[in-house]
Amino acid sequence: MTLFRHVSLLAAMALTLSAIGCNKKTSADATQVLQQSFQSAEPEVKSSIETVNNNLKAGNYTEATKALAPIVSTRNLTEPQRQAVGVAIQQISQAIEKNPSLNTEEMYKLRAKLYKAYDGGKRF
């Protein structure tokens, strides 16, 4: 009976620790996937992606969104590019979640435009 009790206790502890670990949010970093997915794009698009990446790295999310929106709204994106843009949107959203003062009226409008172009306007 004691062995069963110990095994049950260990199993309960393992489940608790795994549940705690699953609730951790990881920060998205879109810069690498954006660069990789757009590496065969036209030079002007690659330049825009470089601008997006530089602004993401510097924490200039409004400027990153401004640079990303035209790419999303004017191009037929490949699936890897769509996924990379999704990671960028996630990174921007996480930054706003951490610092609500970033969600200015301008940023709200930019994000709405970006979401509309990305997925038909589903709410962010």
C-alpha positions as CSV (number, residue, x, y, z in Angstrom):
1,M,0.0,0.0,0.0
2,T,2.9,2.4,0.8
3,L,4.4,1.8,-2.7
4,F,1.1,2.6,-4.3
5,R,0.8,5.8,-2.2
6,H,4.3,6.9,-3.2
7,V,3.7,6.2,-6.9
8,S,0.4,8.1,-6.8
9,L,2.0,11.1,-5.1
10,L,4.8,11.2,-7.7
11,A,2.3,10.9,-10.5
12,A,0.2,13.8,-9.1
13,M,3.4,15.9,-8.7
14,A,4.4,15.2,-12.3
15,L,1.0,16.2,-13.6
16,T,1.0,19.4,-11.6
17,L,4.5,20.3,-12.8
18,S,3.6,19.6,-16.5
19,A,0.4,21.6,-16.2
20,I,2.4,24.6,-14.8
21,G,4.9,24.3,-17.6
22,C,2.2,24.2,-20.3
23,N,0.8,27.5,-19.1
24,K,4.0,29.5,-19.8
25,K,3.8,31.8,-22.7
26,T,6.8,31.9,-25.0
27,S,7.7,35.2,-26.7
28,A,7.5,35.1,-30.4
29,D,10.5,36.2,-32.4
30,A,9.5,36.7,-36.0
31,T,12.7,38.1,-37.4
32,Q,14.4,34.9,-38.4
33,V,11.3,33.3,-39.9
34,L,10.4,36.5,-41.8
35,Q,13.9,36.7,-43.3
36,Q,13.9,33.0,-44.3
37,S,10.5,32.9,-45.8
38,F,11.0,36.1,-47.9
39,Q,14.6,35.4,-48.9
40,S,13.6,34.7,-52.5
41,A,11.3,37.7,-52.8
42,E,11.9,40.8,-54.9
43,P,14.5,43.2,-53.6
44,E,12.0,45.8,-52.6
45,V,10.0,43.3,-50.5
46,K,13.3,42.0,-48.9
47,S,14.1,45.5,-48.0
48,S,10.7,46.0,-46.4
49,I,11.1,42.8,-44.5
50,E,14.5,44.0,-43.3
51,T,12.8,47.2,-42.1
52,V,10.2,45.2,-40.3
53,N,12.9,43.1,-38.6
54,N,15.0,46.0,-37.6
55,N,11.9,47.7,-36.0
56,L,10.8,44.5,-34.2
57,K,14.3,44.1,-32.8
58,A,14.3,47.7,-31.6
59,G,10.8,47.5,-30.1
60,N,9.4,49.9,-32.6
61,Y,6.2,48.0,-33.1
62,T,4.2,50.8,-34.8
63,E,6.9,51.2,-37.5
64,A,7.2,47.4,-37.9
65,T,3.4,47.2,-38.4
66,K,3.5,50.1,-40.9
67,A,6.2,48.3,-42.9
68,L,4.5,44.9,-42.8
69,A,1.0,46.0,-43.7
70,P,1.7,46.7,-47.4
71,I,3.5,43.4,-47.9
72,V,0.5,41.5,-46.5
73,S,-2.1,43.5,-48.3
74,T,-0.5,43.6,-51.8
75,R,1.1,40.2,-52.2
76,N,-0.1,36.6,-52.6
77,L,1.9,35.1,-49.7
78,T,3.2,31.5,-49.8
79,E,2.3,29.3,-46.8
80,P,5.7,29.8,-45.2
81,Q,5.4,33.6,-45.6
82,R,1.9,33.5,-44.1
83,Q,3.2,31.6,-41.1
84,A,6.0,34.1,-40.7
85,V,3.6,37.0,-40.9
86,G,1.5,35.2,-38.3
87,V,4.5,35.0,-35.9
88,A,5.2,38.7,-36.5
89,I,1.5,39.5,-35.7
90,Q,1.8,37.4,-32.5
91,Q,5.0,39.2,-31.5
92,I,3.4,42.6,-31.9
93,S,0.3,41.4,-30.0
94,Q,2.4,40.1,-27.2
95,A,4.3,43.4,-26.9
96,I,1.0,45.3,-26.7
97,E,-0.3,42.8,-24.1
98,K,2.8,43.4,-22.0
99,N,2.7,47.2,-22.5
100,P,-0.9,48.4,-23.2
101,S,0.4,52.0,-23.8
102,L,1.7,50.7,-27.2
103,N,-1.9,50.3,-28.3
104,T,-2.5,53.8,-29.5
105,E,-5.3,54.7,-31.9
106,E,-2.8,54.6,-34.8
107,M,-1.6,51.2,-33.8
108,Y,-5.1,49.9,-33.4
109,K,-5.9,51.1,-37.0
110,L,-2.7,49.6,-38.3
111,R,-3.4,46.3,-36.7
112,A,-6.9,46.2,-37.9
113,K,-5.7,46.8,-41.5
114,L,-3.0,44.1,-41.0
115,Y,-5.5,41.6,-39.7
116,K,-8.0,42.4,-42.5
117,A,-5.4,41.7,-45.1
118,Y,-4.0,38.7,-43.3
119,D,-7.1,36.7,-42.5
120,G,-10.1,38.6,-43.7
121,G,-10.5,40.8,-40.7
122,K,-11.0,38.4,-37.8
123,R,-10.7,40.2,-34.5
124,F,-7.3,40.5,-32.8
